[in-house]
Amino acid sequence: MKSKDLILRLLNFGDNWKIKDILINENFKEIDIYLQYDSSVGVCSKTQQECKVYDYGEERRIRHLDLFEYKTYINVRIPRVKNDKSDITIMNLDWASSRVSYSYLFEIKVIEALLMSKNQTKTADFFDTSFDIIHGIMLRAIKRGLLKRDLSDTDILSIDEKGFGNGQQYITILSDPINKKVLDVIQGRKTDDAMELIGWTLSPSQLNKVLFVTMDMWVPFKNAVEELIPNARIIYDKFHVAKYLNKAVDDTRKEEVKKDSELKGTKYIFLKNKESWTQKQSAKFESINSANLVTAKAWQLKENFKGFYFQGTAKDCLNYFGEWYLDTINSGIKYMIKVADTLLKHLDGIIPAALTGYTNSVAENLNSQIQVVKTVGKGFANPNAYRNAILFFQGKLNLFPL
């Protein structure tokens, strides 16, 4: 088999393409393959119909997969065809877009490398190409993936925030907790920001199908959902509720430790689950409890609230909360009373959490994975670049061209 025939078979561009010449540059470790279209007809990019070849465009140099560890380029004049409306268009290629300087197979390998490395600079170094090429492939992949994405069956959403940059800067993240993927991101966490994010991500007909939205108790998120998805039930994340309760217990401990040294070094006893206590921690708690310290009473109120999530109906939840609320008020523990009042105001979103079992845990997990992207990428000064990275790595988009 001749070398041209071998390489043509390796390229696998189809029967209509022939190799005119092959040039090898040993100094730069490059192969230039000069390809020629060998048919009188081609597919129109507008009508997708087979048309006669009209002429040929200017020669282009297209990066392809490496051959024998040599950077490989396809040099080609892409045919133009004339359709039945007399429009002259560039012919569709099966192996590359007519608008970029790399083949589909090269693009696929770059996307695979990016998904593994999570770093555009390292990927550019690996392929011995520019950052701009890699970044361009990434942006094309995201755009392609968003166009292919189908959100018609999305009936549960999660909305969360994450710190961005230095100081009090935030991004708002809209995600799908069932499929565990980020839907989109916007800078800011105000009501208008959340509304803009929700509005551009899902159409009005898609929003009508949304049944639940999980979130923390950030009021702007609640306002945005009530405005755009009035039929959806808001679910306040039970882990966020637990954070409020834990903080109230810890604030109680911090105040009481000033008067009673028995509480020194006990912070994590009250923050950990009882089942996770060591033998020493269990003994310490019994000592504190026997001393009738306020912190132990606050901890017991926190523990008692867990029973709320095991109620079977909305009425049961209301009854359970009512009893717990009265116990908390009667305890006289100011930090616990403050939390109880907060939970009372948000009870309409806490009850659905108990009845459905839905939480914001997937959104929190996605937040952790986003942090990995940020760390590996050594931060993002530009919020748009951050959004692109999040969608590429955590959007579960169909990124590939073929």
BELKASUL-V846348 format. One line per field, one symbol per residue. ss: DSSP state (H for helix, E for strand, - for the rest). psi: psi as a letter, one per 20 degrees, with the letter a starting at -180 (. if undefined). burial: 1 if it has 9 or more other C-alpha atoms within 8 Angstrom, else 0. A space follows every 50 residues. Layout:
ss: ???
psi: ???
burial: ???
//
This chain:
ss: --HHHHHHHHH-----EEEEEEEEE----EEEEEEEE---EEEE-----E EEEEEEEEEEEEEEEEE--EEEEEEEEEEEEE-----EEEE----E---- -EEHHHHHHHHHHHHHH--HHHHHHH----HHHHHHHHHHHHHHHHHH-- -----EEEEEEEE------EEEEEEE----EEEEEEE---HHHHHHHHHH H--HHHH----EEEE---HHHHHHHHHH----EEEE-HHHHHHHHHHHHH HHHHHH----HHH---HHHHH--HHH--HHHHHHHHHHHH---HHHHHHH HHHHHHHHHH---HHHHHHHHHHHHHHHHHH--HHHHHHHHHHHH-HHHH HHHHHH----HHHHHHHHHHHHHHHH------HHHHHHHHHHHH------ --
psi: pqhghghhhhhlirijpqphqpppohgjlqpopoqpplqiqrppigijqp rqpgaqrqpqoppaqqpkjppppppqopqqqoaijjppqpqpqiiqqiir kqrhhggghggghghghkohghggggjlaqhhggggggggggggghhipo jhjoipqqprrpqpbqamqqqppprohgjlqpgrqqprkrghghgggghi gqrghhhhiphqoqrakoghggggghghmhiqppopphhhghgggghggh hgghghhhhoihipkjgigihqqhiiqrhghghgghgghhikqhhhhggh gghhhhhhjjqhrhgggggghggggghggihjohhhgggghghghjhhih ghhhhhjqrjhghhghgghhhgggghjlrohphhhggggghghjilqniq h.
burial: 00010101000010001110010000001111111110001111100000 11110010011111100001111111111111100001111100011100 01111111011011001111001110001010111011101101100000 00010111111100100011111111100111111111101011101110 01000110111111111001111111011001111111111001110111 11100110000010001011000000100011001001100011111110 11011001101001011101100110111000101110110010010011 11111001110111011011001101100100001111111111111111 00
//
